[in-house]
């Protein structure tokens, strides 16, 4: 156990360092600007990317930003049809090759919806055609064990996109906490 804990600690530190080395501040700023201006933010992801996508959408909702993310791939793809150029779409796909992610981006592009993709540097449609592609390091092979590095690196980007809206967050977080505290039960 001690050896496994040390290896996992080193692995996580390496993943975090590589993720931050890969980030392009200009692209982050452009992505944050798109999200700040968006009337509604739709977030897409499949598999482990779906977990990160749902987390980002949930965080936006908690601070009053109109956002949604569905767990079902068909519903996600169908929802893209309701987007307008005043909205935005954020698409997570570590590999950049999932059909859902690429179909969603293709439809968003047809509708002139600004897009942010979070993926590896590759020649995928997702990496080439998003309004703002944000790249995470390729730290896992196809035989990955549980999508650990991909979840960590895409979660870092997700949190950066969320915190890029810090003005809206500061205004709403106190109100939201007060409201949600009413759900706690005193025993």
C-alpha positions in Angstrom: 0.0 0.0 0.0 2.7 2.6 0.8 4.4 2.0 -2.6 1.0 2.3 -4.4 0.2 5.5 -2.5 3.5 7.1 -3.5 3.2 6.0 -7.1 -0.3 7.4 -7.3 0.8 10.7 -5.7 3.6 11.0 -8.2 1.3 10.1 -11.1 -1.2 12.8 -10.0 1.5 15.5 -9.6 2.8 14.6 -13.1 -0.7 14.8 -14.5 -1.3 18.2 -13.0 2.1 19.6 -14.1 1.7 18.3 -17.7 -1.9 19.7 -17.8 -0.8 23.2 -16.8 2.2 23.0 -19.2 -0.2 22.3 -22.0 -2.7 25.2 -21.3 -2.7 28.1 -23.7 -3.7 31.3 -21.7 -5.0 33.0 -24.9 -7.3 30.1 -25.6 -8.5 30.0 -22.0 -9.3 33.7 -22.2 -11.2 33.2 -25.5 -13.1 30.2 -24.0 -14.1 32.1 -20.9 -15.2 35.1 -23.0 -17.5 32.8 -25.0 -19.0 31.3 -21.9 -19.5 34.7 -20.2 -21.4 36.0 -23.2 -23.5 32.9 -23.7 -27.2 33.0 -22.9 -27.2 29.2 -22.3 -24.3 26.8 -22.0 -24.8 23.2 -23.2 -22.1 20.7 -22.0 -21.4 17.4 -23.8 -19.4 14.4 -22.8 -19.6 10.6 -23.0 -18.2 8.0 -20.6 -15.7 9.5 -18.1 -16.0 12.8 -20.1 -19.7 12.8 -19.2 -18.8 12.9 -15.5 -16.7 16.0 -16.1 -19.3 17.6 -18.3 -22.1 17.0 -15.8 -19.9 18.5 -13.0 -19.3 21.7 -15.0 -22.9 22.1 -15.9 -23.9 21.5 -12.3 -21.5 24.1 -11.1 -22.8 26.7 -13.6 -26.4 26.0 -12.5 -25.5 26.4 -8.8 -24.3 30.0 -9.5 -27.2 30.9 -11.8 -25.7 30.3 -15.2 -28.2 28.7 -17.5 -26.6 25.4 -18.3 -27.5 21.8 -19.0 -25.9 18.4 -19.6 -27.7 15.1 -20.2 -26.3 11.7 -19.3 -28.0 10.1 -22.4 -26.0 10.4 -25.7 -29.2 10.7 -27.8 -30.6 13.4 -25.6 -27.3 15.3 -25.7 -27.2 15.2 -29.5 -30.8 16.1 -29.8 -30.4 19.1 -27.4 -27.8 20.6 -29.7 -30.6 21.4 -32.2 -32.1 23.9 -29.7 -28.9 26.0 -29.5 -28.6 29.4 -31.1 -25.6 31.6 -31.9 -26.3 33.4 -28.6 -25.5 30.1 -26.7 -22.3 28.1 -26.3 -21.4 24.5 -26.3 -18.5 22.9 -24.3 -17.5 19.4 -25.5 -15.3 17.1 -23.5 -13.6 14.1 -25.3 -10.2 13.1 -24.1 -9.5 11.1 -27.3 -11.3 13.6 -29.6 -12.6 10.6 -31.5 -16.0 9.9 -29.8 -18.8 10.1 -32.3 -21.1 11.9 -30.0 -18.6 14.7 -29.4 -17.8 15.1 -33.1 -21.5 15.0 -34.2 -22.4 17.5 -31.5 -19.7 19.9 -32.7 -20.6 19.4 -36.4 -24.2 20.3 -35.6 -23.2 23.3 -33.4 -21.0 24.6 -36.3 -23.9 24.3 -38.7 -26.0 26.4 -36.3 -23.1 28.9 -35.8 -23.0 28.1 -32.1 -19.6 29.1 -30.4 -17.8 26.0 -29.2 -15.1 25.1 -26.7 -13.6 21.6 -27.0 -11.4 19.9 -24.3 -9.4 17.2 -25.9 -5.9 15.9 -26.8 -3.9 17.6 -29.5 -4.8 15.6 -32.5 -6.1 15.8 -36.1 -9.7 15.0 -34.9 -12.6 17.1 -36.1 -13.1 18.2 -32.4 -9.5 19.5 -32.2 -9.6 21.2 -35.6 -13.1 22.7 -35.8 -14.0 24.0 -32.3 -14.1 27.7 -32.0 -11.7 27.3 -29.2 -9.9 24.0 -28.8 -8.3 23.5 -25.4 -5.7 20.7 -25.2 -5.0 18.3 -22.4 -1.9 16.1 -22.4 -2.0 12.6 -23.8 -1.1 10.7 -20.7 -3.1 7.5 -21.1 -2.8 4.9 -23.8 -5.8 3.2 -25.3 -5.4 0.5 -22.6 -5.9 3.0 -19.8 -6.9 1.7 -16.4 -10.0 3.6 -15.4 -9.5 7.0 -17.1 -7.5 8.5 -14.2 -5.2 11.0 -16.0 -7.9 12.0 -18.5 -10.4 12.7 -15.7 -7.9 14.8 -13.7 -6.7 16.8 -16.7 -10.1 17.5 -18.1 -11.4 18.3 -14.6 -8.7 20.9 -14.2 -9.8 22.6 -17.4 -13.4 22.3 -16.4 -12.7 24.1 -13.1 -10.7 26.8 -14.9 -13.7 27.5 -17.2 -16.0 27.6 -14.2 -13.7 29.9 -12.2 -13.3 32.2 -15.3 -16.8 33.3 -14.4 -15.7 34.3 -10.9 -17.7 37.6 -10.9 -21.0 35.7 -11.4 -19.8 33.0 -8.9 -19.1 35.5 -6.1 -22.5 37.1 -6.5 -24.5 33.9 -6.4 -22.6 31.5 -4.2 -23.7 33.1 -0.9 -27.3 33.1 -2.0 -27.1 29.5 -3.2 -25.4 28.3 0.0 -28.1 30.0 2.1 -30.9 28.4 0.1 -29.3 24.9 0.1 -28.6 25.1 3.8 -32.3 24.9 4.3 -32.2 21.3 3.1 -29.9 20.2 6.0 -31.7 18.5 8.8 -30.9 19.2 12.5 -31.0 16.0 14.5 
